[in-house]
Amino acid sequence: MVESTIQIPTSVYIIVGTLVIANIGTILTILTFIFKGGMFVAETRGGITDAKETGVRAHKRIDKFEKQSLTEGEA
């Protein structure tokens, strides 16, 4: 019987290993980008909500002063 063993050169292992590590790095980079993008959107929405609430509170105070000035002006 003839035994045929294929000898794979070390450089092939190095190339395949480099490609695998590069792909893992790319996947981690994309996941990090998605996470940071989601955090940015969440912070932006929170800031918009806070600004709206502040505006509503300010208008409520202004409305109180306008009602007081209207009733004082009529008297």
C-alpha positions as CSV (number, residue, x, y, z in Angstrom):
1,M,0.0,0.0,0.0
2,V,1.1,3.4,-0.8
3,E,0.6,6.0,1.9
4,S,0.1,9.5,0.6
5,T,0.2,12.2,3.2
6,I,-0.4,15.7,2.1
7,Q,2.0,18.1,3.7
8,I,0.5,21.6,4.1
9,P,3.1,24.3,4.3
10,T,3.2,26.4,7.4
11,S,2.6,29.6,5.4
12,V,-0.9,28.3,4.5
13,Y,-1.7,28.0,8.2
14,I,-0.4,31.5,8.8
15,I,-2.5,33.0,6.0
16,V,-5.7,31.2,7.2
17,G,-5.1,32.2,10.8
18,T,-4.5,35.8,9.7
19,L,-7.8,35.8,7.7
20,V,-9.7,34.3,10.6
21,I,-8.4,36.9,13.1
22,A,-9.0,39.7,10.6
23,N,-12.6,38.6,10.2
24,I,-13.2,38.3,13.9
25,G,-11.8,41.8,14.3
26,T,-14.1,43.1,11.6
27,I,-17.1,41.5,13.2
28,L,-16.2,43.0,16.6
29,T,-15.8,46.4,14.9
30,I,-19.2,46.3,13.3
31,L,-20.8,45.2,16.6
32,T,-19.1,48.1,18.4
33,F,-20.3,50.5,15.8
34,I,-23.9,49.3,16.1
35,F,-23.7,49.5,19.9
36,K,-22.3,53.0,19.9
37,G,-24.9,54.1,17.3
38,G,-27.7,52.7,19.4
39,M,-26.4,54.5,22.5
40,F,-26.2,57.8,20.5
41,V,-29.8,57.4,19.4
42,A,-30.9,56.6,22.9
43,E,-29.1,59.7,24.3
44,T,-30.5,61.9,21.6
45,R,-34.1,60.7,22.2
46,G,-33.6,61.2,25.9
47,G,-32.3,64.8,25.3
48,I,-35.3,65.6,23.0
49,T,-37.7,64.3,25.6
50,D,-36.0,66.4,28.3
51,A,-36.1,69.5,26.1
52,K,-39.8,69.0,25.4
53,E,-40.6,68.6,29.1
54,T,-38.6,71.7,29.9
55,G,-40.5,73.6,27.3
56,V,-43.9,72.4,28.6
57,R,-42.9,73.5,32.1
58,A,-41.8,76.9,30.9
59,H,-45.0,77.5,29.0
60,K,-47.1,76.5,32.0
61,R,-45.3,79.1,34.1
62,I,-45.7,81.7,31.3
63,D,-49.4,80.9,31.1
64,K,-49.8,81.5,34.8
65,F,-48.2,84.9,34.5
66,E,-50.3,85.8,31.5
67,K,-53.5,84.9,33.3
68,Q,-52.4,87.0,36.3
69,S,-51.5,90.0,34.2
70,L,-54.8,89.7,32.3
71,T,-56.9,89.6,35.5
72,E,-54.9,92.5,37.0
73,G,-55.3,94.6,33.9
74,E,-59.0,94.2,33.9
75,A,-59.4,95.2,37.5
